[in-house]
């Protein structure tokens, strides 16, 4: 049986990029994993990032949106994500969608 994976995706003012980051991750893992979860951290954004995170979570039961009440930074989001993760493997993917899907595929293919 294939393993499962959690993606921690921190985002600060990434309303234009967050959906792309989520879509890239989902596309990259379908071949190598039997299941996934995505933990989106809206790190107190001043744009529509939080609303987009909520829409993504409402459309996919594998996605959770966490809204920080104040900016906590990458380290906090990473360690809090590890605490909340329930899958076999964990990866952090930036919410700015800077890593192409093909690169994420190559990274996750090395799991195990």
C-alpha positions as CSV (number, residue, x, y, z in Angstrom):
1,X,0.0,0.0,0.0
2,X,1.2,3.5,-0.8
3,X,2.0,5.9,2.1
4,X,0.2,9.1,2.8
5,X,1.5,12.7,3.0
6,X,0.8,16.0,4.7
7,X,1.6,19.3,3.1
8,X,2.1,22.3,5.4
9,X,1.5,25.4,3.2
10,X,2.2,28.7,5.0
11,X,0.9,31.9,3.3
12,X,1.2,35.6,3.9
13,X,-0.7,37.8,1.4
14,X,-0.7,35.1,-1.3
15,X,-4.3,35.5,-2.6
16,X,-3.0,35.2,-6.2
17,X,-0.8,32.2,-5.6
18,X,-2.3,30.0,-2.9
19,X,-4.7,28.0,-5.1
20,X,-1.9,27.3,-7.6
21,X,0.3,26.0,-4.8
22,X,-2.5,23.7,-3.6
23,X,-3.2,22.5,-7.1
24,X,0.5,21.8,-7.8
25,X,0.8,19.8,-4.6
26,X,-2.3,17.7,-5.4
27,X,-1.1,17.0,-8.9
28,X,2.4,16.0,-7.7
29,X,1.3,13.5,-5.1
30,X,-1.5,11.6,-6.7
31,X,1.0,9.1,-8.3
32,X,3.0,8.3,-5.2
33,X,0.6,8.5,-2.3
34,X,-2.7,6.9,-1.4
35,X,-3.9,9.9,0.5
36,X,-2.9,13.4,1.5
37,X,-3.9,16.3,3.7
38,X,-3.1,20.0,3.3
39,X,-2.8,22.3,6.3
40,X,-3.0,25.9,5.0
41,X,-1.7,28.6,7.4
42,X,-3.0,32.1,6.7
43,X,-0.4,34.0,8.7
44,X,-2.5,37.1,9.4
45,X,-2.7,38.2,5.7
46,X,-4.1,41.6,4.9
47,X,-5.5,40.5,1.5
48,X,-7.9,37.7,0.5
49,X,-5.6,34.8,1.4
50,X,-7.7,33.7,4.4
51,X,-10.9,33.7,2.3
52,X,-9.2,31.6,-0.4
53,X,-7.9,29.2,2.2
54,X,-11.4,28.8,3.5
55,X,-12.8,28.2,0.0
56,X,-10.2,25.6,-0.7
57,X,-10.9,23.8,2.6
58,X,-14.7,23.9,2.0
59,X,-14.1,22.3,-1.4
60,X,-11.8,19.5,-0.3
61,X,-12.1,17.5,2.9
62,X,-8.4,16.9,2.8
63,X,-7.7,20.6,3.4
64,X,-7.7,22.5,6.7
65,X,-7.4,26.2,6.9
66,X,-5.7,27.7,10.0
67,X,-5.9,31.4,10.6
68,X,-3.2,32.9,12.9
69,X,-4.4,35.8,14.9
70,X,-1.0,37.5,14.5
71,X,2.0,36.9,12.3
72,X,3.8,33.9,13.6
73,X,6.3,33.3,10.8
74,X,7.5,30.2,8.9
75,X,9.1,28.4,11.9
76,X,5.9,28.5,14.0
77,X,3.8,27.4,11.0
78,X,6.1,24.5,10.3
79,X,6.2,23.2,13.9
80,X,2.5,23.7,14.4
81,X,1.9,21.9,11.1
82,X,4.1,19.0,12.3
83,X,2.0,18.9,15.5
84,X,-1.3,18.8,13.5
85,X,-0.1,16.4,10.7
86,X,-1.7,12.9,10.6
87,X,-0.1,11.3,7.6
88,X,3.0,9.2,7.1
89,X,5.2,11.9,5.6
90,X,5.3,15.7,5.9
91,X,6.5,18.4,3.5
92,X,6.4,22.1,3.6
93,X,5.4,23.8,0.4
94,X,5.5,27.6,0.1
95,X,2.1,29.3,-0.5
96,X,3.6,31.6,-3.1
97,X,3.6,28.7,-5.6
98,X,7.3,29.2,-6.4
99,X,8.0,25.4,-6.7
100,X,6.8,23.9,-9.9
101,X,4.6,20.8,-9.8
102,X,7.3,18.8,-11.6
103,X,9.8,19.7,-8.9
104,X,7.4,18.7,-6.1
105,X,6.9,15.4,-7.9
106,X,10.6,14.7,-7.9
107,X,10.9,15.6,-4.3
108,X,8.0,13.4,-3.1
109,X,9.0,10.5,-5.3
110,X,12.0,10.1,-3.0
111,X,9.8,9.4,0.1
112,X,10.7,6.0,1.6
